[in-house]
Amino acid sequence: MHTSLTCAACGADHDVDQLQNLCIECQKPLLAHYDLDAIRSSFTPDVVRKRSIRSMWKFWNVLPVNDPSEAVSLGEGLTPLLTCNRTGPFEPFENLFIKDESFNPTGSFKARGMSAAVTRAKSLGVETVALPSAGNAAGAATYYSARAGMQCVIFMPEDTPPANIIESVVGGATVNLVNGLISDCGKLVKHGKDRFGWFDLSTLKEPFRIEGKKTMGYELAFDFADLAGSTQLQLPDVILYPTGGGTGLIGMWKAFDEMEKLGWIGSERPRMVVVQAEGCSPIVDAFKAGDEHAPLFENAATVAAGLRVPIAVGDFLMIRALRESGGTAVSVSDTALLKGVREMSAHQGVYACPEGGAVWKAAQQLLESGWLKPEEKVVLFNTGTGLKYNHLFPLDGLPVIDHNDPNCLDR
Ligand SMILES: Cc1ncc(COP(=O)(O)O)c(C=O)c1O
């Protein structure tokens, strides 16, 4: 169980036994800390490997529970790390991998964060959670709340992918469509929580979604050890992450730090890469300008709904991780990222989400520029299933065969 909650910016301590959102002093994200020295001997890679828990809660010692039976779980995490085929445009990459998060409950990596956040909220007696969402977080929040017996109130842009909206409505959430962006939805949650007593589950404004997402970092270390047939945990050279609020990237960076403190890995780190869409690239722009914070990106527009986050409260944490890791930030056009989805589908057998397509095209850009070397171990995060984005691939002109026509196959 975490022992303290401190502000990532000013370091102010907050009561771990109370519901918390942002730092009460400076309105920046709070991060959970654990007494890693105390659990060092009981929480080892070997212990984790032997556990029969079939979810990210294998790592429960560094998650917000005293016992894994407290977890609100639908079997999230433990997703496959796929070695890429070297065909077509993938040929030049000698060691390219896809961490395929589409295997998660509700079809995206948002399940990890919601499992942790809803678990903590439930244990502190929350009855109703509320959140803004670009789409996948809404689905995950709906179903974890349902599992926990909580009410869930969602605010989503009106042009959120239909699959995400339907999924949330069917799951019993109160769904509010908003004629604005996710940042406008966030403002409505802020107003509503004071009026109606909801608990705000916004990413990084709630301290435990990042704890769930950090398990992606723990898993990678085990995945690469398994691939090498070794018991020694290992990390890749580069991680490309499709970035909206950046919770997964910041979470993995935190996981690596914890693993080093636990004595599981050394000081080596992957180079972290933020991937955004050209139509919404606040972090890419701020990183390139050498800034610490990213102002609101005006007129944000991209078909990759999860990347349409014009302002992020964790901007400084992402940019810090990029700099400390020797990483970089790249943007990709919508045309390219949709092509990326088709290429991942046809060559790797992975029906990627557009955000996953973006990450693949960013890897190609970085190889062409020489920033990536062909032999480096590179991980692409496919953060969700392409099935929620079917609307982006209309079937115009697909002919129907007349099975009564004896010549129907002669075309
Ligand atoms: C499929 C997908 N990928 C990436 C993201 C961005 O995630 P994060 O907010 O952790 O940067 C989202 C967020 O909605 C998403 O749904």
The ligand as an SDF file (V2000), in Angstrom:
LIG
                    3D

 16 16  0  0  0  0  0  0  0  0999 V2000
   -6.3760    4.5540  -27.8070 C   0  0  0  0  0  0  0  0  0  0  0  0
   -5.7360    5.6730  -27.0380 C   0  0  0  0  0  0  0  0  0  0  0  0
   -4.4140    5.8750  -27.1600 N   0  0  0  0  0  0  0  0  0  0  0  0
   -3.7800    6.8680  -26.5080 C   0  0  0  0  0  0  0  0  0  0  0  0
   -4.4750    7.7420  -25.6700 C   0  0  0  0  0  0  0  0  0  0  0  0
   -3.7160    8.8050  -24.9360 C   0  0  0  0  0  0  0  0  0  0  0  0
   -3.4620    8.3430  -23.6460 O   0  0  0  0  0  0  0  0  0  0  0  0
   -2.8230    9.2340  -22.5020 P   0  0  0  0  0  0  0  0  0  0  0  0
   -3.9090   10.1270  -22.0460 O   0  0  0  0  0  0  0  0  0  0  0  0
   -2.3220    8.3200  -21.4630 O   0  0  0  0  0  0  0  0  0  0  0  0
   -1.7110   10.0170  -23.1350 O   0  0  0  0  0  0  0  0  0  0  0  0
   -5.8520    7.5670  -25.5080 C   0  0  0  0  0  0  0  0  0  0  0  0
   -6.6240    8.4650  -24.6300 C   0  0  0  0  0  0  0  0  0  0  0  0
   -7.8130    8.6220  -24.7280 O   0  0  0  0  0  0  0  0  0  0  0  0
   -6.5010    6.5080  -26.2010 C   0  0  0  0  0  0  0  0  0  0  0  0
   -7.8120    6.2920  -26.0600 O   0  0  0  0  0  0  0  0  0  0  0  0
  1  2  1  0
  2  3  1  0
  2 15  2  0
  3  4  2  0
  4  5  1  0
  5  6  1  0
  5 12  2  0
  6  7  1  0
  7  8  1  0
  8  9  2  0
  8 10  1  0
  8 11  1  0
 12 13  1  0
 12 15  1  0
 13 14  2  0
 15 16  1  0
M  END
$$$$
